[in-house]
Amino acid sequence: MSKKAPACPKCGRVLLKKVGCLGKIVRLCLTLGLLLVVVVVAGTILAPRRPEGERPVDVRRAPVSPEGPYEREAVDDLPAYRVVKVITNAVVGRSSDVIVPSLSPKTPKTERESIARAIAQKERLDEAWFYSTEEAARANKSASFAEEHPDAMKRGYLGSLDHGQFRE
């Protein structure tokens, strides 16, 4: 029987042809390409969804760049406030402590949340912690200061805003 015959002339059995080195490389490339397509499609389908209105993080930003402190006067239905320090991070985005002296923890939650959202939007903050006193801000950042001033957080913590979620 000829080696060039595609099948056996008596029984019809298809003869397998030997695959050369170039054929093996082509098969490997096709297999890897198909695997890559499957991984990309699965990653797209299974990737966590960003809530509507949330800005994507720009990973081209510098890893950390501090800004502040600075003060803003009361305007456009916003009370006067002080931005302590803004830190820009490629993972978290822009975050800061904000002091709003005219508010207190006794101010209704809806009002505190509304003001916190407006300030965060104006300052383009992705995360922010709001206080009515400097002491509360220091107590939240320093365990030793918190021990020396045990009521500072009770008297001055207003809440936090984390990527659109307000928490008391």
C-alpha positions, 0 to 999 in steps of 0.5 A: 500500500502506498504511503501517500494513500489517505485510506486503506484500499481494502478496509477503508481505514483512514491512515494517520499522517505523521505531523512534523515539527512545524505542525506541532508548533502550529497546533501548540500556538492554536491551543494557547490562543484558544486558551487565552481567549477563554481566560479573557472571556471568563475574566470579563464575565467574572470581573466585579462590577463597579457601582454606577457613578463610581469613577475608575481608578487611574493607575497612572497616578503617582502611588502617593502624593499628599496635598493640604491642609487647606480650608474652605469657606461656607458656600453653596449650602456647604458649611465651612470645613478644613481638609486636613491632608489629601492622599492620592493612591493608585488603589484607593483613589483620593482620601482625606480627613475633613473637619466640619466644625459647625456639625456635631454627632447629634446632627441628624444622620441624613444631614451629615451624610448629605454634607459629606457627599457634597464635600467629597464630590467638590473635593473629588474624594473617593474616601473621607472621614468627617469630624467636628473637632481636630481632637476626634481626627487625632484620636482616630489616627493615634491610639495613644491620643485616644487613650489620653482623650477617651471621649474625643471620638464620641464628641467629634466623629461624624462618619465616613464616606467610602466610595459612595457608602456612608457609615457612622 
